[in-house]
Amino acid sequence: MLTKQRSNSQRKTRGFTLVELLVVLAILGLLAGLVGPQVMKFLGSSKTKTAALQIEDLGATLDLYRLEVGRYPGTSEGLEALVVNPGNTPNWNGPYLKKSQVPKDPWGNAYQYRSPGQNGPYDVWSLGADGQEGGEGENQDIKSWESS
């Protein structure tokens, strides 16, 4: 009889009950519901910050191009002029970008470029996650100039 009680008590402590598993799943579900949106918001803002830093780096590279060539690349030449000699450009000492290619914005789209710019000697901007002008949050445009 004593061995029968021991084997029953050992059997009871071997695993989790269905109720315990359901409680754990409920807790995990609540955590995912509360933490998940905050993590996604953080990831979205980090992409926007990354785009702003890349635009700032492109601006510094465009300034170096201007120092060596004497002008900014025209709109038709685009940012590709930082990587490939646009032809018949004296003093071009490129490529001016480390990876010898113009980076894409964090959403995989090409940066927009205009020179002469409407807001300075050049304008560089990203259209954000939606790839369209305007927007808020992750869809906002990230620009090389201050908005007024």
N, C-alpha and C positions, 0 to 999 in steps of 0.2 A: 504494500500500500504506500509506503514511504517513497519508493522509487517511482511509483505512478504519479505522486504529487510533484516530485522534482521534474519529471519529464514534462508535465503540464505547465509548470511555472517557467521552465526553460523555453517551451514552445511560445509562450506569450511574450517573452522579451526578445524574440528573434527579429521581428519586423515592425513596421508601422501599421497602424490601423487606417482604415479608409478615411475616418474623420480627421486624423492627423495629416494625412496627405492632402485632403481638401482644404484644411486650414493653411497649409504651406502654399498651396496653389493660389488661394485667395490673397494671401499676403504678397506673393510675387506679382499677381495681377494688379494689385493696388500700387505697388512700387513702379511697375512699368507704366501705368497710367499717369502717375504723377511726375516721374523723372523723365520719361521719354520725350514729352513736348519741350521740356527745358533743355535737354541735350540737343534736340533738333534746332531750337532757336539759337543756341550757342554756335552750332556748326554753320548756320546761315550767316550769322554776323561775322564769323571768322573768314568766310569767303569774301565778304564785302571788304573787310580789312586787308585781305590778301590782294584784292584787285587795286585798292588804293595804294598799297606799297609798290605793286608792279608798275602802276602808272607813274608814281614818283621816280622809280628807277628808270623808266623809259624817258622821262623828262630830263634826268641827269645825262643820260646817254645822248639824247638829242642836243643838249648843250655842248657836249664834247664834240659831236659831229659838226656843229656850227663853228666851234673854235678852230677845227682843222680845215674844214671846207670853205667856211666863210658865209654859210647860209644854212637854214634848216631845209630838210628834204621837202619838196613840194608835195601837194596832195596826191598828184598822179604817181609820184615815186613811192609815197607811203613809207611805212615803217620798215619795209623791206630794204630801203636804202641803208639801213643800219647794218645789214648783213651782206648784201650784194651791191657792188659798185653799180650805180644806176647808169654808168656809161659816160665817158668824157667828163668825169668829175675830178679836177685836179686836187691834189692833197688828200684824197680819200685813203685812209689808212685802216680800213675795217678788216674784218667784221668787228663792229663795236659791241656786240652782245656776246657774252661768254659761250653760250651753247650754239652760236652761229645760226640761230633761228629766232624769229620773233615769237615771244610767248603768247599763248592764248590766255584769255581771262579764266578765272576759276571754274566757269561754267562751260568751257570749251569753245567759246566764240572768239573771233578776232577782235582786237582792239580797234576802235575807230580813230582815224587821224585826219587832221585838216591843217594845212599851212598855206597861206597865212590863216591864222585862226580868227574866230569872231571874238574871242576872249583874251587874246594875247598873240604872241608870235606863232604859236601852234596850239591846237586843241587835241588832247588825247582823252578818250572816254570809253567806258564799257556800258553796255545797255542793261547790265544786270542779269538776273536769272531768267527773266522772261524774254530777253532779246528784243525788247521793244522800248521806245522812248517813254520816259516817265516811270511811275510806279512808286511803291513804298516798300519798306522792309528789304527783303532780299531781291526784289524786282527793281529797286531804285537804280538810277544811273549813277555811276561813279565817274567823276570828272577831274581833269587836271586843273581846273579853275574853281574859284569860290562861287557858289550860287548866291544870287541876290534876291 
